[in-house]
Amino acid sequence: ALVSSRASCLVALIFHVCMTTAAASPDGVTVPYSLVAAGKACSNAFREVSDFAGSAQSCAELVCADPLCGNLFEDRSHKGGRCACLAANTACAELDDLDSNRYEITDISSCEPQATHDCFVMLYENGDFTGWSGSFPEGSFSGEDFASYGALDDGASALYVSGDGCSATIYGGADFSGWSLTLAEGSYSAEDLQGLGASDKDISAISVFWGAPSSSSSRSREERGAEGEDRNKEEEQAASADDRR
């Protein structure tokens, strides 16, 4: 009987890991989700819904209840880490991370209604908002997507974030890697962007979304501005040293 009981438990455990799991949303509706990839994360997971959810099931519930989240999320509860989601209609920029597992809510209709907003970003060729321009709606776009929206990879010097409560994160790498900078609604010239720590003509990916990301996923404008000033000082000192030589 003991052997039979242990066998039953083993079968149940295997079934739990391999099959789709169900979590309960705040209104009691069962939310189905499944493991997409173990040991994988998304470099563009912009919103941390919990610094420690406790389990993948709890993480799914939190993601489901957050109107800023789409159906993809990553969870590090088994390593004592965070639960984070991607914005709606955003593909995962996958990277290896042994501390993370990537999941998908398979029926997003079970969650809270997803908020829709009129967020978009304009990229401009020149720092004074002249030259070519490209318009990006909500979502994430790699360097390969830029041409389809009228922009050039590594070709923009200014941008405009439009929409009340909207934000955008720009990246130096086409795969959402390298340096990154998150910007609130407003206009940013080449001088503004460099002052905040970005590099001119070096925008290769962008995520447009409503709402501010968590503090853990983005440093403040002041921090980035100070970082940019330090970098400018270093460049000036290096140029001065070259002149003396």
N, C-alpha and C positions, 0 to 999 in steps of 0.2 A: 504494500500500500504506500510505503514511504517512497519507494522508487517511482511508482506511478505518479505520486504527487509532485515529485521533483521534475519528472518528465513533462508533466502538464505545465509547470511553471516555466520550464525552458521554452516550450512551444509558445506560451503566451508572451514571453519576452521577445522571442524572435519575431512574432507577429506584430508586436508593438513597434519594434525598430524598423521593420521592413515595410509595413503597410502605412497608409495615410492615417494621421493622427487627428483627433478632433478636439478642439478647445471651445469653451463656451464664451460667447461674446457677452457684453454687459446686459443685453436684453434677454439672455438665456438661450439664444439661437446657437446651435452647434456650428462651429467654424472649422471646416476641414483644412488641414495643411499637410505638407509633405516635405521630407528631406530632399533637397535638390543635389547638394554636394557636401560631403564631409571634408573638413580641412580646407575649406575655401571661404573667402570673404569678398566683399565688393568695395573697391576703393572709393566709390561714389555713394556709399551709404551715408546720407547727409544728416539723418536725425537720430539721436540717441533717445530712446523712449524710457530706458532704465539703465542705471549703471550695474545692476544685477537683478535680473528677473527671477532667478531661482530655478527655472526650467524652460525648455523650449515651448512648452504649453503656455506657461505664463507670459512668455515673450510674445507668442502669437496673439494672446488676448489683448495685450497692450497695443500691439501694432494694429490690430483690428479696430480698436477703440479710438485710435488717433487719426483724425481726418486728414492729416498731412502725409500719412503713409500710404504707399501702394501695397501690392500683394507680395513683394519680395522683402525678406528680412534676414538678418544674420544674428546668431545667438552664441554667446560665449559663457553661458551659465555653468557648463561643466568644468570650466576653468576659472570660475569666479569673476567672469567678465561681463561686458555690457550686452544689451539688446538694442539693435539699431535697424532702421528701415530705409528703404529707398523711396523716392517720390513716386507718385502714380505715373504709369506709362513710361517708366525708366528701366532700361536694360542694365544688368549688372556688369560692371567693369571688373571682371573676376581676377583675383590674385590668390596665391597660396598663403594660407594662414592656419597652422595646425591647431591654434586655439579657438578657431571659429568653425561653425557649421552654417550652411546657407539653406534657407527654407523658402517655401512658397505657399501662400494661402490660396488654395485651389478654387475657392468660391468666394470672391470678394463681395458678392451681393449679401453675404451673411454679416458683413461689417457695417459700421456706421456709414451713412451716405458720404461719398467722397466730395469734398469741397471743390468747386470750380472757380477759378479766378481769371482775370484778364491780364495775366503776367506775360511780358515778353521783354526781350533784350535786343537792342540794336548795337551791332559792332560797326565801327567806322575805320576806314583805312588810315586816316590822318588824325593826329592828336587834337586838331581843332574841329573835328566832326565833319570833315569834308572827304572827298574821294568816294570810293565805293562804300556801300553799306549792306549789311546782312541782318535779317530779322529772325529771331529764334523764339518760338513759343515755349510753354512749360515742357520740361523734359530734360534729358541729358543727351549731349551731342559730342561725338568724338571728332577728331580732325578730319576723318573721312567723310563726315556729314556736312562739313562747312560749305562746300561748293553748292550743295542742294539748297542752301538757305541764303546764297548770295555773298558768302564771306570766303576769305582765304586763310588757310592754316598758316600761323605765324605771320599774319599780315595786318592785324588790327592794332591801332594805337589809342583808341578811345571807345567808350561804350556808354549806353544809356539803359538803365534798368527802369522799366515802366510798370506801374500798378501799385495800388495801395497795399502795403504789407508784403510786397514781392521782394525776392532776393535772387542773387545769382552767384555761383562760384565759378571762377575761371581757373584753368590749369595750364601749366607749362608743357605737360606731356599729352600727346594725342590720346593716350589710354588712361587719362585722368591721374597721371602720376606727376612727379616733379613738384615744383612750387604750386601753391594754390592761394586764392584770395577770395573771400566771400564779401559781397557788396550789397548794401541795402538799396532801396529805391533812390534814384538820382542819376545825375550826369557825372562822368569821370573822364577828364581829359588825360592826355599822355602824362602830363605833369602830376595830376592827381594820382594816377595809377602807380607811377614810379615812387611817389611819396609814400604810398601805402605798402610798398614792397614788391610790386609786380615788375616784370621786365617788358620793355617796349618791343613790339613786334614779336611777341613770344606766347601768344594765346593759342593753344592747340586743342582745347576742349572746354565745354561750358555746360553747367547745369542751371536750369531756370526753375524756380519753385516759389510757392507762397509760404510765408512764415520764416522766422529766423531759425537757423540750425542751433543745436545745443552748443553751450560754451566749450564743451570738450572737443567739438569737431571744428571749431574756428576760433582763431585768436582775434582780439579786438582790433579796431582800426588804429587805436593809439599804439598798440604793441607793434603792429605792422608798420605804422608810420615811423616809429622810433627805429625799427629795424632798417627801413629804407634810408633814413637819415644817416645811420651808422655806416651803411654800405656806400652811400655817396661820399662820406668823409674819407673812407678807406680809399675810394677811387681817386679822390682829389689828392690825398697824401701820396699815393703811388705815382700819380702824374707829376706832382711836384718833385718827387725823388728822381724821376726820369729826366726832368728838365735840368736838375742840378748835375746829373751825370753827363 
